[in-house]
Amino acid sequence: MYTIDPKRVDLVREFEASPFGIHSAELQAVLACMRCHAWGLFHVLIERAPGGPWTVATMLPNTPPEPVGPTFDVLEDAERYVFRWRWSQITGREPVVAP
């Protein structure tokens, strides 16, 4: 299984620049790892109305989502939040990206 290197903040930058863009093979491997990681609890985004806002929620299989996090007006910002959350959960480190 792929292991995320917490020092690879270049991959964080790549994702944050374009959450829905075409990603490098390395970033695709990170995203696959994040999606397949054994969470038990899934983090999902709930669309509150057509076109947003979106709220971070958790859910177990076969259960309704439970809102647990912030709400975002921009979907890309919500995706960035979940990416950073998963990164810190898997690596044990916050993704610190210098400007």
N, C-alpha and C positions, 0 to 999 in steps of 0.2 A: 504494500500500500504506500502511496505517496505521503511524504512527510513535509509539512510546511516549514520552511526555514524562516524564523521570525526576523532575521536580518534582511530579508528580501523586500524591503519597503518599496523598492522599485515596482513590485507587483501591486502593492497597495496604491501607489500613484497611478499606475496604468488603469486599475479598476475604477478609481475615483474620477479619472479624467473622462471615462466613457463606460458607465455601468452596463449599457446595452450594446456596446460596440463589438467589433471583431477583436478578439483577444489573442494574445500570443499563446503558444502551446504551453508555456510555463504557467501562465495565469489560468488557462483552461484546466490544468491539472490541480491547481489550488481550489478552483471552484468545484470541481468534481469531488475533491476530498471534503470540502465543506458540506456538500449536499449529501454525501454518503456517510458522514461521520455518525457514529451511534449516539445520538442525543437522547433518545427516549422521548424527549419533548421537542417538537418542531417549532421553529420560529417562522411565522408567516406574516404577510401584510394584509390587512383588511381594508378594502376600498369602501369608505363610508358613503360615498355618492359617486355617480359617474364622473370620472375625471378627478377624483380625490375629494377630500384628503384621505391619506392612508395612515393606519395605526398599526404599530407593531403588536403582535399577539403571539401567544403560544398555544399549542394544542397537542394532545395525544392522539394516536390513531383512533379513528371512529368517534371522535368527540368534537363538539363545536369549539371554535377558537375563543380564547380568553384574552381580551386586551390587557397588555402588561406594560407597554412602553409608550414612548412619545408618539405624537401625531405629526405628520408631515404634509405640507401642501404640494410638494414636488416629489414625484415617485422616485426619481433618481436619488434624492436625499435620503429617502427611506431605505432604498437598496444599499446606499453607502453605510448607513447606520448598522444594518443587519450584517453586512460584510465585516465591518470593524468588530462587531460583537462576536461573530464566529471566529474571526482571526484571534482575538484575545482569549477566547475559550479554548481553542485548539493549541495555541502556542504558549499560553500562559503569560503573554506580553501584549501590552497595548501597542498598536502599530503607530509608532512615532515617526511622523514624516516631516522633515524640515521644509520650510517654504521655498 
